[in-house]
Amino acid sequence: MLRLYNTLTRREEPFAPAQGNTIRMYACGPTVYARAHIGNFRTFVCVDVLRRTLKHVCGHEVRQAVNYTDVDDKTIAGAQQAGVPLRAFTDGWIQAFREDAAALGLETPEETPRATDDANLRAMSDLVLALERNGHTYRRDGSIYFRISTLPAYGTLARLDREGMQDGARVDVDEYTKDDPRDFVLWKGERPGEPSWDFGTGPGRPGWHIECSAMALRLLGEPPIDIHAGGVDLIFPHHENEIAQSEGATGKPFARVWVHVEHLFVEHEKMSKSLGNVYTLADVAARGHRRSALRYLLLSAHYRTQLNFTWTGMDQAEEALRRIVDCLARLDEVPPGDAHVPVLEAVAAARQAFQSALEDDVNTAAALAAVFDLVRDVNAAIDARTVSATDAGVVRRAIEDFDRVLGVVGLRQAEDARPPMPVEEIERIVQARQAARQRRDFAAADRIRRELAERGILLEDNPGGTRWKKK
């Protein structure tokens, strides 16, 4: 049975859906004012694997919502600087995120709401008005604030010191100093140059925190939802404020389990523009690495462990993926025959280890170790000529099942199917190299190999001929 670490209770707990077989899960999506960086994508990839684990390991249906924050301080400032309407500005960044998400093999959630959709804005206004009716708010200068003193449980998720809370100290910005609890804005009064809506709260626009609460409740139904996920940096203030808003309005718990993904560091330092280490997928590709290797690296440590991104680590991820793909390629060459018991036992052991790892709080590091134990055993069996085509089918099916969760092998194979130069040209050059070898012009053959490698194509010679693959 799946066990998940719940940030709310600070312990690992058995997990199953509250109702039926469907998991209702919300994950905070990107704020669409710039291209998402690899730190953002660590969270999105880990949540994607949680989703896949729920489906393919646990056998549940999943109804997931991941939002686009397309109205907040940052998006408004970005649109103003670009001199374009807010919706047009955020359209471009939403498209960029979708392209990057597809390149990393993220499954598309069932719901991908935008905060500025009318239905969501109306839901936000309704939630604010419900909070007002329940005595949790006050108005100042056209804005509506949540009074934290009206909710005794405020601060439970983040383990805040209630005695140190500043009752009545208001904050208008969407993000504020960590560990500095204050009454926060729910609805910002109309301001010159900012977009404005009025669905009963008075003219203005939503604060950042109310957006996720309203969209989660509108799209996923009656609380509590099963899982709320996001980066560890969102625990406070964002997720703490989501709980306050949702529970203050409904009188019910907002989410049963809170899952948070730890920080990604770059060369042991926090990502910052001043250090020039805020990398996007395009930056990774410019260094000659593929998206599949980045996805692999982002899964190489447990999601609750801080992960250090390095270019050496990317090289190692590339090599690790090559080992899996090369093992699968070797299986194409094994002879027909009956099954071999040691191979079948190795597959069974790998399947058990893989499932146990994922049921243990989605331990992707241990799951990957199970895959490589199988690759090692299969390669050794191929070397010993104790693998048949029957065994090969069993091994392939196991790795395909593993990859339904991990999503790295299929991504690499799709990349391999798109070589950096036309296939006809590659095959023509490989034939020219074969001709050079036949006339014993090994210098020319080596030169062709090097030139292809520089263009991203690797050659492998074996008794059956020469095989090429993408670098």
Steps between C-alpha positions, in 0.01 A plus 500: 500500500621851419638707786544876463671753723241757605645845570192582706564221753878471446482124462471231234147361476318225308315662213181413313230718343230623734219409260490222241809442289564856376777719641421871496833682489592866464851625426605862482604580143727768357467875533518587131719809483819328376625161385492237775848395618635158592423560869134547414511188288640288782167550674294444185690180407475357851126575513467336157660183639269512802206519257637205298562299818141550609382378158741225401624363833194552719233460230308818580328746273645850533323832459771764519489876470811710434440871467658786310540810717446761232413796720722609789760768568761338271277436200353850517845658520621283211208597278551867579870480417422318175231752412238233424170396661531257790324213320722531192811516718413187697381309189857485376644373827226239537587368154870493593422304816289249308782446252755445778263271691448288187875488439544362854226242450253643751151356474230760440279541808125470465459869591737788415307809609607860456434736788349761266234270354160647590383184676806503723479873576136451599599208724767718665249778563249252644768361733594849621133581566457172692800595716345840556170344611691274741673794666855435375554824305514877516511771234750782462532743208297281266697182579386199704735331748497172689532551877719212619395538865154369406638156411662332805660228285688752281868405478459124551646397163807724533536446878481874565529655846150638560614723784729685261231568241424864425125540513387789285831552319394495136693384196389592147768330290448144383822373659647620826770426752513140611398429861333843525129419529269791428147558388516441126310648212221296341372756250701805395308818441508652152825677412600707198664290227395167649229264370177510695193279540191518717291192582357639821810588699543845350731587212852361522689177452579189704799459725729212410395265780125505437551383142610144583242450775214598273617300198567186704155509660321585176667232289554217748183520705412490866792515743710340616683421176737204521839657423635852467854517361763763426850618573624524858538876453119527478428362848498854635338730424317358200378161619440620854279775359322257267402293802379807688285622212352163411426386853380842611248502216384136506550397862658177373862380468644609166739214413571165664866469398754771418798394285797734460803466273836623631724765344730452202844655542750570222860413577409514874359853473146633493386607157511877451522736207799672657698174489386425145395147595126516431488246217209424269453196279641700210817565703535128568456418131757765404755308708436190288269317741163351429175547688481131586828529689370800693183311594717209613720728712199664662377155607838373618442608861196462724264793458536599866879518467676811374650429159820654365503565125841484332613465140698193606176360637338561162782306331437214742126513430569478126719195557245334728227533238735367232555189712128426511441568131810303399382203708167507317684517168711197593181304563416539131795276416442204734406166342162329525450241769333408826495718810790494743401482867774738629385773261136455602603514867697820439195660338273393786744639758526829311123533479463443873780743588360764263150480646628503858711807429211699359259390771758632749415871456577493124870423544615551140868456590433146623271433203777597258740274691261210441503574126879501488527180699291339228707658221819369664361147535366496144827625352689231692259235370540625142879481539460144626265417212226398742227729367243403239249702299238368742693652790547821302125550476463460877779750566363754254153482652644561845698804390197633313294465819770677702510777246126563518590649838848643443444628148868513403560209262211578265605864501857402405377265228278775356802729495705227331232478233567866417871503401680834459543438127295320232498121531582462131814709546607300805460171317687631195793606720496168688520316166793720396674410824434132439657532157804672654541216748470237226787661310687522833505880502458511876608862526205604280265273697613655830461851358140422395425362848635819662308727264175318569566516875547877473158515333339296777508151346688209662601185310525154652669219306395142568518167314168571331609836361499860619223653713456874542324685779449854613766627739 
